[in-house]
Each structure stands twice: as C-alpha cells, then as structure tokens.
Amino acid sequence: MSEVFIFFCVCSWSLYGVFGVDAVKSVSVTEGESVTLNTDTEIQTDELIMWRTGHNDNLIATKENYKIDFPDERFRDRLKLDHQTGSLTITNTRTTDSGLYRVSSTRSEKPLNTFNLTVYARLPVPVISRYLSSSSSSSSNCSLVCSSVLNVSDVTLSWYKGMSVLSNISASDLSISLSLPLEVEYQDKNTYSCVINNTVSNQTTHLDINTLCPTCADCTRCCGFTEAVIQLALSALVGVATVAVLVCEFGSKP
C-alpha cells in the first residue's frame, strides 16, 4: 500500500512539474485540417507568450508586444497566433504534429494550458467486391467482401444494414489489410454499406447490389461455387457425349 502511495505522489509531482496544475486537454484532428489551441484568456500587450511542444519543450511560437516569432522550421508558414488571446492555430496539420503543446506566460508561474494533440491520417475509401465462396449456404446467396489497405491506426471496419451494424473488425496497427465478408440474397432490397472510421472521421461505400449481385441465367456468374462447378462438369460431359455420337455415326458409314 505504501509503495502505491509513493508511486502516486511521484507521478503527481511529475505532472505538476511538467504541466502545472491544469489538466492536459486532448484534441484530435484529421491531417490537412486546421486546429486552434486556446489559452482561454486575454493577454496584456507587453506580456510574453511562449508556445512549446514535445517532451523537450521545443519553442515554436512567441509573442511580445506586437512582435510574433515562429522559430521552429517544422511549422514554417503553418502557424498563426492571436494578438488578443495568444491562441495558436496550426494549419495544414500533419501526423508528425501529434504530441504535447504547452503555452506559458511571464505573468504566470504555471502553464496557461497544456494540450495533447493527435493528428490522424486520412482514411481510405473501403472497397466492396464479390467473390466465389464454397461455404455459401445456397445458390440464392451472393458472397461479398469489404476490404481496405490501411496506413492509419485505431480504425474499425463495419458492415451496416440500413442504420444497424451487422459486423465489424478493428485494428490498432499501421499498414495492415482489413477485410470483412457478407452474404446477401440476390433479390435483397435492403440497403447495405461498408464504413471505416476512427474517432474523428469516417469513409463510407454503399453496396450496389444490382451491379455486384445481378440475377441472370449464367450460373458461373450468379450461382454459388458448388453449383457453378457442377454446371461446368455437366456441360463438359454433354460435349464429350456429343462428340462420341458423331464419331460413331460417321465411323459406321461405308
């Protein structure tokens, strides 16, 4: 019990030393968008405002009187500082902008605000395709799969029937391929869609059942895998029998 108390005290002291008494505010955005980190106060004209980022407290923006400076080249032409509040705006955000941001002032001993910024990569559009499945329950079912090759983390891929979730799969790793199967009837009139999402955005592809699962007489196109194989085998047998009959007929003539 004493060890837990000591650990809690050490952690609390560390957080106070790095961030002051204010809680860290979480902010999420999709890359390419702009985000504003607010000081939540008005500043005096001669007050020195300093924005720092990372655990090493790299100085990225300062304001004193009417002079504003952005010393960090990583944010070249992507930072704006409000003259009245000292709030910082980052434009054209990148995933590498993710991290801790702290704003401090010469008027206060503690940080005015501390943020944990997460910039998510843009989500790819999921792809719906049809495939032949030997496990189809009947020839009246059409086998589909929704897939996406990811370069982002913490996403969920889901099949929807109308507004209801039918199934989903999640991934937390980068550079992984997700796929989610679905079987529907050829005459199904319901609305289906495949959605990939994270905490800040989503991408949706709607199923065009008439294009991917058409009703027709061509069994190799519309029937299940087993039925298609049987149909092809019967066609081959009929062809062989026809050839045999012709050979016999012409061979028996004088």
Secondary structure, 3 states (H helix, E strand, C coil): CHHHHHHHHHHHHHHHHHHCCCCEEEEEEECCCCEEECCCCCCCCCCCEEEEECCCCEEEEEEECCEEECCCHHHCCCEEECCCCCCEEECCCCHHHCEEEEEEECCCCCCCEEEEEEEECCCCCCEEEECCCCCCCCCCEEEEEEEEECCCCCEEEEEEECCEEEEEEEECCCCCEEEEEEEEECCCCCCEEEEEECCCCEEEEECCHHHHCCCCCCHHHHCCHHHHHHHHHHHHHHHHHHHHHHHHHHHHCC
